[in-house]
């Protein structure tokens, strides 16, 4: 797709999408620890700390050892979103079994207004390349947003699809906040979550979670395409023994992530 600075892609549903490529944007790289397929198989303990991840990115998402909530990060700060609905800054020595980060460098911006999730995803799909990883940040007012957050798990760890069952959903209305996440190409569907994987944090930084649905009143979206990928594989026994090549792995990831 060819775009021009200050050009307009058009209307999709009720979304007005103004696209402007940012001048001087540097090439970003995606840095990832472990694999989504390992998380789905119940590998919930990692050795990578969030302090280490800060060396590779200021924006991202992931989880914590024992699956103790969701992580969302932007503007250089990572937050832990817990199952009780609370949010708190991450401490550097906290560890993660799976996380994805990058140094966010916006390449273009979209203005979104009066759209639901389906229409917003259609807009974002049209503005990004399906064969590239893209970091996505959406700041604005949401008339409604539905989130859920995984509960802390105890050994023996169940597969992620089972751990995700029965989680309480939170519905926030007329709330200002930030949605952050990634579009992952289908060909990388066992490395990460294929398609759009998004987390939310309120503007007061007090609550959020994994995004299930939303309706946007008015928001500004920034897109950061990435042309590099670095994956660090764990050396733990649990990872080495995980069953990562099951034929239904893609379906299990989709079922677990909603």
C-alpha atoms as an extended CHARMM CRD file, in Angstrom:
* protein
*
       258  EXT
         1         1  UNK       CA              0.0000000000        0.0000000000        0.0000000000  PROA      1               0.0000000000
         2         2  UNK       CA              1.3670000000        3.4170000000       -0.9600000000  PROA      2               0.0000000000
         3         3  UNK       CA              0.7530000000        6.2480000000        1.4700000000  PROA      3               0.0000000000
         4         4  UNK       CA              1.5870000000        9.9240000000        1.4450000000  PROA      4               0.0000000000
         5         5  UNK       CA              2.2360000000       12.2780000000        4.3120000000  PROA      5               0.0000000000
         6         6  UNK       CA             -0.9970000000       13.8220000000        5.5550000000  PROA      6               0.0000000000
         7         7  UNK       CA             -2.9560000000       11.6620000000        3.1220000000  PROA      7               0.0000000000
         8         8  UNK       CA             -6.2660000000        9.9830000000        3.8900000000  PROA      8               0.0000000000
         9         9  UNK       CA             -6.9210000000        6.3000000000        3.4900000000  PROA      9               0.0000000000
        10        10  UNK       CA            -10.6490000000        6.8450000000        3.6940000000  PROA      10              0.0000000000
        11        11  UNK       CA            -13.6140000000        5.6800000000        5.7110000000  PROA      11              0.0000000000
        12        12  UNK       CA            -14.0250000000        2.1890000000        7.1050000000  PROA      12              0.0000000000
        13        13  UNK       CA            -17.2920000000        1.9860000000        9.0390000000  PROA      13              0.0000000000
        14        14  UNK       CA            -17.2770000000        5.2490000000       10.9810000000  PROA      14              0.0000000000
        15        15  UNK       CA            -13.5050000000        5.4780000000       11.2090000000  PROA      15              0.0000000000
        16        16  UNK       CA            -11.7010000000        8.4160000000        9.7230000000  PROA      16              0.0000000000
        17        17  UNK       CA             -8.1220000000        7.3220000000        9.1300000000  PROA      17              0.0000000000
        18        18  UNK       CA             -5.5830000000       10.0350000000        8.5790000000  PROA      18              0.0000000000
        19        19  UNK       CA             -2.2330000000        8.4820000000        7.6920000000  PROA      19              0.0000000000
        20        20  UNK       CA              1.0140000000       10.3860000000        7.9830000000  PROA      20              0.0000000000
        21        21  UNK       CA              4.4310000000        8.7460000000        7.7820000000  PROA      21              0.0000000000
        22        22  UNK       CA              6.8370000000       10.1110000000       10.3810000000  PROA      22              0.0000000000
        23        23  UNK       CA             10.0060000000       11.5690000000        8.9150000000  PROA      23              0.0000000000
        24        24  UNK       CA             13.3260000000       10.1870000000       10.0950000000  PROA      24              0.0000000000
        25        25  UNK       CA             11.8390000000        7.1230000000       11.7730000000  PROA      25              0.0000000000
        26        26  UNK       CA             14.4540000000        4.4770000000       12.5210000000  PROA      26              0.0000000000
        27        27  UNK       CA             14.0190000000        0.7760000000       11.8580000000  PROA      27              0.0000000000
        28        28  UNK       CA             12.7010000000       -1.0510000000       14.9240000000  PROA      28              0.0000000000
        29        29  UNK       CA             13.3910000000       -4.6280000000       16.0190000000  PROA      29              0.0000000000
        30        30  UNK       CA             11.1550000000       -6.9980000000       17.9300000000  PROA      30              0.0000000000
        31        31  UNK       CA             12.8240000000       -8.6720000000       20.9200000000  PROA      31              0.0000000000
        32        32  UNK       CA             11.1370000000      -11.7040000000       22.4110000000  PROA      32              0.0000000000
        33        33  UNK       CA             11.8570000000      -14.0730000000       25.2540000000  PROA      33              0.0000000000
        34        34  UNK       CA             10.5230000000      -17.6290000000       24.8370000000  PROA      34              0.0000000000
        35        35  UNK       CA              7.6370000000      -18.6740000000       22.5710000000  PROA      35              0.0000000000
        36        36  UNK       CA              3.8770000000      -18.3540000000       22.7670000000  PROA      36              0.0000000000
        37        37  UNK       CA              3.6560000000      -22.0870000000       22.0780000000  PROA      37              0.0000000000
        38        38  UNK       CA              5.7040000000      -22.7660000000       25.2300000000  PROA      38              0.0000000000
        39        39  UNK       CA              3.3990000000      -20.5700000000       27.2970000000  PROA      39              0.0000000000
        40        40  UNK       CA              0.3700000000      -22.3930000000       25.9050000000  PROA      40              0.0000000000
        41        41  UNK       CA              1.9770000000      -25.6900000000       26.9350000000  PROA      41              0.0000000000
        42        42  UNK       CA              2.3230000000      -24.5180000000       30.5340000000  PROA      42              0.0000000000
        43        43  UNK       CA              5.9070000000      -23.2010000000       30.6750000000  PROA      43              0.0000000000
        44        44  UNK       CA              5.1790000000      -20.4640000000       33.2200000000  PROA      44              0.0000000000
        45        45  UNK       CA              8.6230000000      -19.9880000000       34.7530000000  PROA      45              0.0000000000
        46        46  UNK       CA             11.4020000000      -18.0510000000       33.0630000000  PROA      46              0.0000000000
        47        47  UNK       CA             14.7770000000      -16.6210000000       34.0440000000  PROA      47              0.0000000000
        48        48  UNK       CA             14.5880000000      -13.3300000000       32.1220000000  PROA      48              0.0000000000
        49        49  UNK       CA             14.0270000000      -10.2740000000       34.3240000000  PROA      49              0.0000000000
        50        50  UNK       CA             12.1730000000       -7.1460000000       33.3370000000  PROA      50              0.0000000000
        51        51  UNK       CA             15.3320000000       -5.2180000000       34.0970000000  PROA      51              0.0000000000
        52        52  UNK       CA             16.9970000000       -7.1910000000       31.2980000000  PROA      52              0.0000000000
        53        53  UNK       CA             14.0480000000       -6.5750000000       28.9930000000  PROA      53              0.0000000000
        54        54  UNK       CA             14.4190000000       -2.8190000000       29.5110000000  PROA      54              0.0000000000
        55        55  UNK       CA             17.7220000000       -3.0950000000       27.6460000000  PROA      55              0.0000000000
        56        56  UNK       CA             15.8000000000       -4.2550000000       24.5630000000  PROA      56              0.0000000000
        57        57  UNK       CA             12.6810000000       -2.1200000000       24.5810000000  PROA      57              0.0000000000
        58        58  UNK       CA             10.5100000000        0.5690000000       26.1310000000  PROA      58              0.0000000000
        59        59  UNK       CA              7.2080000000       -0.8160000000       24.8210000000  PROA      59              0.0000000000
        60        60  UNK       CA              5.6640000000       -4.2600000000       24.9410000000  PROA      60              0.0000000000
        61        61  UNK       CA              3.4840000000       -6.9040000000       26.5060000000  PROA      61              0.0000000000
        62        62  UNK       CA              3.8740000000      -10.2520000000       28.2070000000  PROA      62              0.0000000000
        63        63  UNK       CA              3.2310000000      -11.9950000000       31.4960000000  PROA      63              0.0000000000
        64        64  UNK       CA              4.9830000000      -12.9650000000       34.7600000000  PROA      64              0.0000000000
        65        65  UNK       CA              6.2870000000      -16.1250000000       36.3670000000  PROA      65              0.0000000000
        66        66  UNK       CA              3.4630000000      -18.3790000000       37.5690000000  PROA      66              0.0000000000
        67        67  UNK       CA              1.2640000000      -16.4990000000       35.0760000000  PROA      67              0.0000000000
        68        68  UNK       CA              0.7100000000      -13.7930000000       37.6920000000  PROA      68              0.0000000000
        69        69  UNK       CA             -1.1200000000      -11.2820000000       35.5290000000  PROA      69              0.0000000000
        70        70  UNK       CA             -0.5070000000       -9.4490000000       32.2620000000  PROA      70              0.0000000000
        71        71  UNK       CA              2.2350000000       -6.9660000000       31.3800000000  PROA      71              0.0000000000
        72        72  UNK       CA              1.7870000000       -3.8440000000       29.3130000000  PROA      72              0.0000000000
        73        73  UNK       CA              4.5650000000       -1.3290000000       28.7210000000  PROA      73              0.0000000000
        74        74  UNK       CA              4.9550000000        2.0230000000       27.0000000000  PROA      74              0.0000000000
        75        75  UNK       CA              6.8700000000        5.2690000000       27.5080000000  PROA      75              0.0000000000
        76        76  UNK       CA              9.6270000000        3.2460000000       29.1590000000  PROA      76              0.0000000000
        77        77  UNK       CA              7.5350000000        1.8700000000       32.0390000000  PROA      77              0.0000000000
        78        78  UNK       CA              6.2190000000       -1.6920000000       32.3600000000  PROA      78              0.0000000000
        79        79  UNK       CA              3.0540000000       -2.3780000000       34.3840000000  PROA      79              0.0000000000
        80        80  UNK       CA              1.7350000000       -5.5640000000       35.9890000000  PROA      80              0.0000000000
        81        81  UNK       CA             -2.0150000000       -5.9970000000       35.5080000000  PROA      81              0.0000000000
        82        82  UNK       CA             -3.3180000000       -8.4670000000       38.0890000000  PROA      82              0.0000000000
        83        83  UNK       CA             -6.4780000000      -10.5600000000       38.2680000000  PROA      83              0.0000000000
        84        84  UNK       CA             -7.9470000000       -8.3580000000       41.0310000000  PROA      84              0.0000000000
        85        85  UNK       CA             -8.1480000000       -5.5240000000       38.4850000000  PROA      85              0.0000000000
        86        86  UNK       CA             -5.1890000000       -3.5750000000       39.8760000000  PROA      86              0.0000000000
        87        87  UNK       CA             -2.1420000000       -2.2590000000       38.0460000000  PROA      87              0.0000000000
        88        88  UNK       CA              1.3080000000       -1.4300000000       39.3930000000  PROA      88              0.0000000000
        89        89  UNK       CA              4.7420000000       -0.6200000000       37.9720000000  PROA      89              0.0000000000
        90        90  UNK       CA              6.9630000000       -3.6510000000       37.4280000000  PROA      90              0.0000000000
        91        91  UNK       CA             10.0600000000       -4.0970000000       39.5700000000  PROA      91              0.0000000000
        92        92  UNK       CA             13.2380000000       -4.8450000000       37.5940000000  PROA      92              0.0000000000
        93        93  UNK       CA             13.9270000000       -8.1700000000       39.3180000000  PROA      93              0.0000000000
        94        94  UNK       CA             10.5020000000       -9.6350000000       38.4580000000  PROA      94              0.0000000000
        95        95  UNK       CA             10.8270000000      -12.4860000000       35.9690000000  PROA      95              0.0000000000
        96        96  UNK       CA              8.8290000000      -13.4730000000       32.9140000000  PROA      96              0.0000000000
        97        97  UNK       CA              8.2280000000      -16.7280000000       31.0090000000  PROA      97              0.0000000000
        98        98  UNK       CA              7.1400000000      -14.7950000000       27.8890000000  PROA      98              0.0000000000
        99        99  UNK       CA              7.3910000000      -11.1730000000       26.8020000000  PROA      99              0.0000000000
       100       100  UNK       CA              7.7080000000       -9.1470000000       23.6030000000  PROA      100             0.0000000000
       101       101  UNK       CA              9.2830000000       -5.6800000000       23.5520000000  PROA      101             0.0000000000
       102       102  UNK       CA             10.6400000000       -3.0600000000       21.1790000000  PROA      102             0.0000000000
       103       103  UNK       CA             11.8770000000        0.5090000000       21.2080000000  PROA      103             0.0000000000
       104       104  UNK       CA              8.7440000000        2.1600000000       19.9030000000  PROA      104             0.0000000000
       105       105  UNK       CA              9.3940000000        4.4640000000       16.9390000000  PROA      105             0.0000000000
       106       106  UNK       CA              6.1210000000        5.5710000000       15.3520000000  PROA      106             0.0000000000
       107       107  UNK       CA              6.1560000000        5.3660000000       11.5690000000  PROA      107             0.0000000000
       108       108  UNK       CA              2.6140000000        6.6100000000       11.0000000000  PROA      108             0.0000000000
       109       109  UNK       CA             -0.5050000000        7.7440000000       12.8410000000  PROA      109             0.0000000000
       110       110  UNK       CA             -4.2290000000        7.0480000000       12.4790000000  PROA      110             0.0000000000
       111       111  UNK       CA             -7.1680000000        9.0510000000       13.7930000000  PROA      111             0.0000000000
       112       112  UNK       CA             -9.9410000000        6.7030000000       14.9250000000  PROA      112             0.0000000000
       113       113  UNK       CA            -13.4240000000        7.9110000000       15.8590000000  PROA      113             0.0000000000
       114       114  UNK       CA            -16.7150000000        6.1720000000       16.6620000000  PROA      114             0.0000000000
       115       115  UNK       CA            -15.5510000000        2.6320000000       15.8490000000  PROA      115             0.0000000000
       116       116  UNK       CA            -15.9460000000       -0.7360000000       17.5000000000  PROA      116             0.0000000000
       117       117  UNK       CA            -13.1600000000       -3.2930000000       17.7140000000  PROA      117             0.0000000000
       118       118  UNK       CA            -14.0030000000       -4.9830000000       14.4050000000  PROA      118             0.0000000000
       119       119  UNK       CA            -13.9040000000       -1.6880000000       12.4960000000  PROA      119             0.0000000000
       120       120  UNK       CA            -10.7270000000       -0.5640000000       14.2740000000  PROA      120             0.0000000000
       121       121  UNK       CA             -8.9780000000       -3.8440000000       13.4390000000  PROA      121             0.0000000000
       122       122  UNK       CA            -10.0500000000       -3.4180000000        9.8200000000  PROA      122             0.0000000000
       123       123  UNK       CA             -8.4950000000        0.0470000000        9.8280000000  PROA      123             0.0000000000
       124       124  UNK       CA             -5.2810000000       -1.1630000000       11.4420000000  PROA      124             0.0000000000
       125       125  UNK       CA             -5.0660000000       -4.0960000000        9.0430000000  PROA      125             0.0000000000
       126       126  UNK       CA             -5.3540000000       -1.7700000000        6.0720000000  PROA      126             0.0000000000
       127       127  UNK       CA             -2.6260000000        0.4970000000        7.4530000000  PROA      127             0.0000000000
       128       128  UNK       CA             -0.1080000000       -2.2610000000        8.2530000000  PROA      128             0.0000000000
       129       129  UNK       CA              1.6350000000       -5.0140000000        6.3260000000  PROA      129             0.0000000000
       130       130  UNK       CA              0.4500000000       -8.5560000000        7.0020000000  PROA      130             0.0000000000
       131       131  UNK       CA              3.9850000000       -9.9660000000        6.5890000000  PROA      131             0.0000000000
       132       132  UNK       CA              5.6410000000       -7.5910000000        9.0720000000  PROA      132             0.0000000000
       133       133  UNK       CA              5.4760000000       -7.4270000000       12.8450000000  PROA      133             0.0000000000
       134       134  UNK       CA              3.9540000000       -4.0870000000       13.8940000000  PROA      134             0.0000000000
       135       135  UNK       CA              3.7930000000       -2.4730000000       17.3270000000  PROA      135             0.0000000000
       136       136  UNK       CA              0.5260000000       -0.6070000000       17.8960000000  PROA      136             0.0000000000
       137       137  UNK       CA             -0.3760000000        2.0840000000       20.4110000000  PROA      137             0.0000000000
       138       138  UNK       CA             -3.8570000000        3.6100000000       20.7060000000  PROA      138             0.0000000000
       139       139  UNK       CA             -4.4410000000        6.5440000000       23.0690000000  PROA      139             0.0000000000
       140       140  UNK       CA             -7.9170000000        7.9500000000       23.5780000000  PROA      140             0.0000000000
       141       141  UNK       CA            -11.3600000000        7.7270000000       25.0660000000  PROA      141             0.0000000000
       142       142  UNK       CA            -13.2130000000        4.4350000000       24.9770000000  PROA      142             0.0000000000
       143       143  UNK       CA            -16.9820000000        4.3820000000       25.4320000000  PROA      143             0.0000000000
       144       144  UNK       CA            -16.5630000000        0.7500000000       26.4570000000  PROA      144             0.0000000000
       145       145  UNK       CA            -13.6650000000       -1.6590000000       26.8240000000  PROA      145             0.0000000000
       146       146  UNK       CA            -13.7520000000       -5.2720000000       28.0280000000  PROA      146             0.0000000000
       147       147  UNK       CA            -10.6320000000       -6.8590000000       29.5310000000  PROA      147             0.0000000000
       148       148  UNK       CA             -9.6340000000       -9.9900000000       31.3920000000  PROA      148             0.0000000000
       149       149  UNK       CA             -6.5260000000      -10.8900000000       33.3400000000  PROA      149             0.0000000000
       150       150  UNK       CA             -5.1090000000      -14.3340000000       34.0120000000  PROA      150             0.0000000000
       151       151  UNK       CA             -4.9200000000      -15.5560000000       37.6090000000  PROA      151             0.0000000000
       152       152  UNK       CA             -1.6890000000      -16.6510000000       39.2740000000  PROA      152             0.0000000000
       153       153  UNK       CA             -1.1410000000      -20.4090000000       38.8260000000  PROA      153             0.0000000000
       154       154  UNK       CA              0.3050000000      -23.0780000000       41.1120000000  PROA      154             0.0000000000
       155       155  UNK       CA              2.1010000000      -26.3060000000       40.2750000000  PROA      155             0.0000000000
       156       156  UNK       CA              1.3150000000      -28.5910000000       38.5920000000  PROA      156             0.0000000000
       157       157  UNK       CA              0.7060000000      -25.9190000000       35.9400000000  PROA      157             0.0000000000
       158       158  UNK       CA             -2.2640000000      -26.4630000000       33.6120000000  PROA      158             0.0000000000
       159       159  UNK       CA             -2.0560000000      -25.6000000000       29.8940000000  PROA      159             0.0000000000
       160       160  UNK       CA             -2.8470000000      -21.9560000000       29.1730000000  PROA      160             0.0000000000
       161       161  UNK       CA             -6.2120000000      -22.7590000000       27.6280000000  PROA      161             0.0000000000
       162       162  UNK       CA             -7.2990000000      -24.3270000000       30.9370000000  PROA      162             0.0000000000
       163       163  UNK       CA             -5.7350000000      -21.5550000000       33.0360000000  PROA      163             0.0000000000
       164       164  UNK       CA             -7.6750000000      -18.9740000000       31.0290000000  PROA      164             0.0000000000
       165       165  UNK       CA            -11.0540000000      -20.6110000000       31.6380000000  PROA      165             0.0000000000
       166       166  UNK       CA            -13.4270000000      -18.9330000000       34.0280000000  PROA      166             0.0000000000
       167       167  UNK       CA            -11.5240000000      -15.6780000000       34.2730000000  PROA      167             0.0000000000
       168       168  UNK       CA            -13.6010000000      -12.7250000000       35.3570000000  PROA      168             0.0000000000
       169       169  UNK       CA            -14.1040000000      -10.0550000000       32.7340000000  PROA      169             0.0000000000
       170       170  UNK       CA            -14.0360000000       -6.3430000000       33.5160000000  PROA      170             0.0000000000
       171       171  UNK       CA            -16.1070000000       -3.8430000000       31.5290000000  PROA      171             0.0000000000
       172       172  UNK       CA            -15.0590000000       -0.1940000000       31.7680000000  PROA      172             0.0000000000
       173       173  UNK       CA            -17.2060000000        2.5930000000       30.3210000000  PROA      173             0.0000000000
       174       174  UNK       CA            -16.3200000000        6.1420000000       29.3020000000  PROA      174             0.0000000000
       175       175  UNK       CA            -12.6830000000        5.6050000000       30.1780000000  PROA      175             0.0000000000
       176       176  UNK       CA             -9.4780000000        7.2290000000       28.9300000000  PROA      176             0.0000000000
       177       177  UNK       CA             -6.4430000000        5.0450000000       28.4830000000  PROA      177             0.0000000000
       178       178  UNK       CA             -3.9190000000        3.3210000000       26.2480000000  PROA      178             0.0000000000
       179       179  UNK       CA             -4.1590000000        0.1200000000       24.2420000000  PROA      179             0.0000000000
       180       180  UNK       CA             -0.7340000000       -1.3110000000       23.4030000000  PROA      180             0.0000000000
       181       181  UNK       CA              0.2600000000       -4.4500000000       21.5650000000  PROA      181             0.0000000000
       182       182  UNK       CA              1.3460000000       -6.0650000000       18.3250000000  PROA      182             0.0000000000
       183       183  UNK       CA              0.1710000000       -7.3820000000       15.0070000000  PROA      183             0.0000000000
       184       184  UNK       CA              1.9450000000      -10.7020000000       14.3760000000  PROA      184             0.0000000000
       185       185  UNK       CA              2.0390000000      -12.2960000000       10.9040000000  PROA      185             0.0000000000
       186       186  UNK       CA              0.2210000000      -15.5910000000       10.4470000000  PROA      186             0.0000000000
       187       187  UNK       CA              3.4800000000      -17.3410000000        9.5200000000  PROA      187             0.0000000000
       188       188  UNK       CA              4.7770000000      -16.6100000000       13.0510000000  PROA      188             0.0000000000
       189       189  UNK       CA              1.6680000000      -17.9720000000       14.7310000000  PROA      189             0.0000000000
       190       190  UNK       CA              3.5090000000      -20.2210000000       17.1860000000  PROA      190             0.0000000000
       191       191  UNK       CA              6.1970000000      -17.6480000000       18.0180000000  PROA      191             0.0000000000
       192       192  UNK       CA              3.5890000000      -15.1610000000       19.1760000000  PROA      192             0.0000000000
       193       193  UNK       CA             -0.1440000000      -14.5510000000       19.0070000000  PROA      193             0.0000000000
       194       194  UNK       CA             -1.1540000000      -14.3690000000       15.3260000000  PROA      194             0.0000000000
       195       195  UNK       CA             -3.1110000000      -11.2830000000       14.3810000000  PROA      195             0.0000000000
       196       196  UNK       CA             -3.6830000000       -8.5170000000       16.9270000000  PROA      196             0.0000000000
       197       197  UNK       CA             -2.6640000000       -9.0370000000       20.5670000000  PROA      197             0.0000000000
       198       198  UNK       CA             -3.5670000000       -6.0080000000       22.7030000000  PROA      198             0.0000000000
       199       199  UNK       CA             -3.4420000000       -4.9790000000       26.3780000000  PROA      199             0.0000000000
       200       200  UNK       CA             -5.0520000000       -1.9230000000       28.0120000000  PROA      200             0.0000000000
       201       201  UNK       CA             -4.0950000000        0.4470000000       30.8290000000  PROA      201             0.0000000000
       202       202  UNK       CA             -6.2360000000        3.2910000000       32.1450000000  PROA      202             0.0000000000
       203       203  UNK       CA             -4.8550000000        6.8230000000       32.0590000000  PROA      203             0.0000000000
       204       204  UNK       CA             -4.6190000000        6.8760000000       35.8470000000  PROA      204             0.0000000000
       205       205  UNK       CA             -2.4450000000        3.7060000000       35.6170000000  PROA      205             0.0000000000
       206       206  UNK       CA             -4.6580000000        1.9000000000       38.1470000000  PROA      206             0.0000000000
       207       207  UNK       CA             -6.2980000000       -0.8920000000       36.1190000000  PROA      207             0.0000000000
       208       208  UNK       CA             -6.2730000000       -2.7600000000       32.8230000000  PROA      208             0.0000000000
       209       209  UNK       CA             -5.8680000000       -6.1570000000       31.2210000000  PROA      209             0.0000000000
       210       210  UNK       CA             -5.8890000000       -8.2730000000       28.0780000000  PROA      210             0.0000000000
       211       211  UNK       CA             -8.2630000000       -6.6510000000       25.5790000000  PROA      211             0.0000000000
       212       212  UNK       CA            -11.2920000000       -8.6540000000       24.5010000000  PROA      212             0.0000000000
       213       213  UNK       CA            -13.4980000000       -5.9350000000       23.0090000000  PROA      213             0.0000000000
       214       214  UNK       CA            -13.8640000000       -2.1610000000       22.8180000000  PROA      214             0.0000000000
       215       215  UNK       CA            -15.6730000000        0.8030000000       21.3380000000  PROA      215             0.0000000000
       216       216  UNK       CA            -13.6890000000        3.9620000000       20.6330000000  PROA      216             0.0000000000
       217       217  UNK       CA            -15.1230000000        7.4690000000       20.9370000000  PROA      217             0.0000000000
       218       218  UNK       CA            -11.9850000000        9.1940000000       19.6860000000  PROA      218             0.0000000000
       219       219  UNK       CA             -8.3770000000        8.0050000000       19.7000000000  PROA      219             0.0000000000
       220       220  UNK       CA             -4.9790000000        8.4560000000       18.1260000000  PROA      220             0.0000000000
       221       221  UNK       CA             -3.2120000000        5.2990000000       16.9300000000  PROA      221             0.0000000000
       222       222  UNK       CA              0.5280000000        5.0780000000       16.2810000000  PROA      222             0.0000000000
       223       223  UNK       CA              2.1210000000        2.2860000000       14.2780000000  PROA      223             0.0000000000
       224       224  UNK       CA              5.6870000000        1.0060000000       14.4580000000  PROA      224             0.0000000000
       225       225  UNK       CA              6.5720000000       -1.5900000000       11.7780000000  PROA      225             0.0000000000
       226       226  UNK       CA              9.5630000000       -3.7840000000       12.5530000000  PROA      226             0.0000000000
       227       227  UNK       CA             12.0500000000       -5.3370000000       10.1420000000  PROA      227             0.0000000000
       228       228  UNK       CA             14.0690000000       -7.3200000000       12.6680000000  PROA      228             0.0000000000
       229       229  UNK       CA             13.2500000000      -10.1680000000       15.0320000000  PROA      229             0.0000000000
       230       230  UNK       CA             15.3500000000      -11.5210000000       17.9030000000  PROA      230             0.0000000000
       231       231  UNK       CA             14.0940000000      -14.4770000000       19.9420000000  PROA      231             0.0000000000
       232       232  UNK       CA             15.8480000000      -15.6820000000       23.1010000000  PROA      232             0.0000000000
       233       233  UNK       CA             15.0030000000      -19.3180000000       23.8700000000  PROA      233             0.0000000000
       234       234  UNK       CA             14.9610000000      -20.4800000000       27.5120000000  PROA      234             0.0000000000
       235       235  UNK       CA             17.4660000000      -23.0420000000       28.7620000000  PROA      235             0.0000000000
       236       236  UNK       CA             15.1870000000      -24.4390000000       31.4550000000  PROA      236             0.0000000000
       237       237  UNK       CA             14.2800000000      -28.1130000000       31.6140000000  PROA      237             0.0000000000
       238       238  UNK       CA             10.5790000000      -27.3100000000       31.3760000000  PROA      238             0.0000000000
       239       239  UNK       CA             11.0950000000      -25.4960000000       28.0880000000  PROA      239             0.0000000000
       240       240  UNK       CA             13.3200000000      -28.2200000000       26.6510000000  PROA      240             0.0000000000
       241       241  UNK       CA             10.6800000000      -30.8560000000       27.4780000000  PROA      241             0.0000000000
       242       242  UNK       CA              7.6640000000      -28.8290000000       26.3100000000  PROA      242             0.0000000000
       243       243  UNK       CA              5.4880000000      -30.2160000000       23.5010000000  PROA      243             0.0000000000
       244       244  UNK       CA              5.7110000000      -27.4060000000       20.9650000000  PROA      244             0.0000000000
       245       245  UNK       CA              4.9410000000      -29.2550000000       17.7290000000  PROA      245             0.0000000000
       246       246  UNK       CA              1.4060000000      -30.4940000000       18.3230000000  PROA      246             0.0000000000
       247       247  UNK       CA             -0.7490000000      -30.1300000000       15.1830000000  PROA      247             0.0000000000
       248       248  UNK       CA             -3.3840000000      -28.1240000000       17.0510000000  PROA      248             0.0000000000
       249       249  UNK       CA             -0.9660000000      -25.5700000000       18.5460000000  PROA      249             0.0000000000
       250       250  UNK       CA             -2.2920000000      -22.6220000000       16.5070000000  PROA      250             0.0000000000
       251       251  UNK       CA             -5.8490000000      -23.4270000000       17.5970000000  PROA      251             0.0000000000
       252       252  UNK       CA             -4.7310000000      -23.7080000000       21.2400000000  PROA      252             0.0000000000
       253       253  UNK       CA             -3.0950000000      -20.2790000000       21.0930000000  PROA      253             0.0000000000
       254       254  UNK       CA             -6.2240000000      -18.7250000000       19.5970000000  PROA      254             0.0000000000
       255       255  UNK       CA             -8.4530000000      -20.3800000000       22.1960000000  PROA      255             0.0000000000
       256       256  UNK       CA             -6.2510000000      -19.2540000000       25.0860000000  PROA      256             0.0000000000
       257       257  UNK       CA             -5.8600000000      -15.6490000000       23.9460000000  PROA      257             0.0000000000
       258       258  UNK       CA             -9.4660000000      -15.0200000000       22.9680000000  PROA      258             0.0000000000
